[in-house]
Structures are given as C-alpha cells and as structure tokens.
Amino acid sequence: MNTLTTENKQTLDEKAGVKEVQPQVRVYSPNVDVYETENTILFRVEMPGVDETSVEITIEKDQLQLEGKFKMGAEEKGQVRLAEYKEGNYFRKFTISKAIDSEKAVAKMKNGILELSIPKIEPKKTKIEIRNS
Amino acid sequence: MLFRILDPQTKTNQFWRDFDRLNDELTRSILNDQFGSSSHFPPVNVYTKEDEALVTCLLPGMDTDQIEINVKDNMLSIHGKKKAEDLAEGTEVHRREIFHGEFHRTLELPFRVNQDQVSAKYVNGVLNIHLPRREEDKPKKVSINIG
C-alpha cells in the first residue's frame, strides 16, 4: 500500500481546518520494484505518460529521489466520459542502506517504466594498528 | 477492511453499525486512492466527439504484441498479459509493487464503432485507441426547405 501523498495530506489538513498553501498539482506515488544483485541495486519505477526529458533522478548521499512530470497530450479530445486518472507528478524517495557508487548509476526509460541501476561498492576495510607508546 | 469486529449479528447498536459503515468507506477510499481500484486495471479515460471516441489507458511496460483490442458494435475490450520480470539467479527482491498478470477491461461507448478504422498507438506506456463512429450511426443533419 502506498503512503499518503501530498494531495491526501492536503485534503486531510483541510478537513482538520489547517490551511496550507500548496500548488494544485496531483502527486502520485509510483509503483516500484527494487531488486538487488551481487553488485547492483535495480529500481524499476512505473511512470506511464512520462518521457525521459521530464524525469529527474537525484542521489544525495543515501537519499534517492525520483520525480517525473506526467502531461497528457494537448490534442483536442472532446467530452470527458470517464476519467480514472489525471495528469500530475510522480514523486518518491528512498533511503539506500548499502554503499553505492552514485556516479556510475545508469538510467533508462522504456514504455513508461524507468529503470535505474546503481552499482554497489565494497566498503573499504581499514585496519588500524594499535601503537604502543 | 482495515479491521472488523467479529460477529455482526449481535450488532444491534446503532453506533457499531455506523462505525462499520465508516470503516467500509475509509477502506474503500484508501484502496481507490491511487489510480482507481485494483479491479480496474488498467485505468482508462474516455473522451468522445460527435464522430469519434478516444480511449486512453495507463499501461506501462507492455510489449505491444501482448495487448489485444477487440471492438464490436459499441463495446471495446482490452485484454492483455503483463509478464513478470525475469530475475537472474541470486537476485534479492526488496519490493515488488508493479502489477503483473492478466487483465481484462470492457468499456461501453455511447455509439457504435467502425471496426475497420480503429487505430491504436502506444507511447511512453500510455495506450491511445481512436474509435471512429460508424457512418450510419452519425447524427444526420436535415435541412428544411421553406417553399
């Protein structure tokens, strides 16, 4: 189950009488698969409707942040009969507990799925000698 | 259901009935929170104009040959199978939220469709189906001659 999105928090706040000015953009928490192999961590993120130019991936220390803007086609569509989804932004954040080499991360986008692979690094072992003084 | 108090027969108390109803509604709203409920995969939008309909659906990560679209009269059905990712041996799974398996959706359109001219395209994980209205089904303009 997904966590509360910004939008939900907003409506909850409104019900509780808390007023907070926030932009009227829907924020969706995308579905994610996370796999780990011997030397990489692989994220697969569902972002339908997003092209690679509007995806933003940032890694800061152990914080991974994934963002994507979902815009519907601008063509004239006519009368809305059924609307089960709306445009908005995808946003999700992760904390990675393993040592990773974020410089060497590779991301690609295919058919609305973002694939991000981040190589792991072996934590360096340092042996400390005890000196006798 | 978030949780349920057992033995509903004994619940004559108005409070518990109200509580149950609230519980039901809360659960449903949480389940439907994302892109509609899970029984409605994939989520679709339907738009209509006088002479055509457009159905868009969020279907990320599909092969186009795994999507089957059938049209008969005013019924559109989308059927498909989403394969699970093949994992190399020794892969550890931390999270698996992306749907895989079979799905089936049938939609009723407000008019009959010309089957031969239905076109579909798949861009960035969104499927767009254009359904032109059948010629004999289109509204006809009648001009009135005053004479």
Interface residues (C-beta under 8 A of the other chain):
Chain A: M1 N2 T5 N8 Y28 S29 N31 V32 D33 V34 Y35 E36 T37 E38 R44 E46 M47 P48 G49 V50 D51 M72 G73 K77 G78 Q79 V80 R81 L82 A83 E84 Y85 M109 K110 N111 G112 I113
Chain B: I30 D33 Q34 F35 G36 H40 P43 V44 N45 V46 Y47 T48 K49 E52 A53 L54 T56 L58 L59 P60 G61 M62 E85 L87 A88 G90 T91 E92 V93 H94 R95 R96 E97 I98 F99 L107 P110 Y122 N124 G125 V126 N128
